[in-house]
Amino acid sequence: MFYAVIMAGGSGTRLWPLSRRGRSKQSLKLVGERTMFQHAVDRLAPLFPPERIYVVTREDQSGMLAAQASELPAANFITEPVGRGTGPAIGLAAITLKQIDPDAIMAVLTADHYIADTGQFCSALQAAEQMAQAGHLVTLGIKPTSASTGFGYIRQGAVIAIEGSFQVFRVERFIEKPAAEAARQMLLSANYSWNSGMFVWRVERILEEFQRQIPGLYDQLTQVAAALGTPQARMVLGEGWRRVTEQTIDYGVMEHAEDVVVIPVDIGWTDVGSWANLAELLPADANGNMFVGPHQEIDTKNTFVFGGSRLVATIGLKDIVIVDSEDALLVCAKNREQEVREIVAKLIANGESQWL
């Protein structure tokens, strides 16, 4: 059976001051009248009934997300005591699904992506399911639209199959976020995709890779799996998770995994990881401004304002990001908005948790 697993445990520090510890970015209405998490659930409806949609999140976020998707069974929320990165989170989902269905195929998806073409997205998942059934580890690659240095890249090898309308390529290697010149060269080539962080595989197959590459984590997952469904499950998970080393699925598994393939897709994909990414999804006025919420401007150009109930007025601004929340205001140069996470780091270092 085919299952969807939505990763929804991120903190979203680059979307501060709207994204907070108690109000993560996936729970926010950033695009339209639905939250990012609700968008993630909605676009799966053509392929997955609610009982086959699972969510991995932190314990402190599960109640809020469950309230936003009441159609999902409460038991389908897999909670980590604390976030340890995508590797352990995916491993926890895999052992959970294996107990439910040893032959399960899982699609690993995220709650902080925006996908405009949901029809093509679902078709790509169906193609990936067929390849996963044959034993491949499948990743969805995004056809690059710019020489981005903010994404990882995948170098495509030979075509090994045609599945529906999609070509399936052997993965030659994963490339971490490149320098600008390398990104330009990869954009000019037809052999690269952006790494979307979306995967499809048989549960048994990915657990084999965990056992081979990160045996310590695999052993901890095995102990948790043995306790699932018993009164000791939460205690065993809590004790085990304190010993888990933070790890991403890319570094921990995919970069050295065997038999990895990529399906490049064009689905109107945006990783809503920063204010600049979000601005790409919003219509601009004649001066390149994007405004959300009440606003008034004079001689303002190329400026992004995400406001709330208060009027935001701007005069003589250019290339600025302004985000207004109930108790904090962000004003920064557009070309430095990636540094928002450093503000969060300073607040943590200074013990100013009231702003987090």
Summary of the structure (lengths in Angstrom):
residues: 356
radius of gyration: 20.8
end to end distance: 40.4
largest distance: 64.1
contacts: 1160
relative contact order: 0.14
helix: 38%
strand: 29%
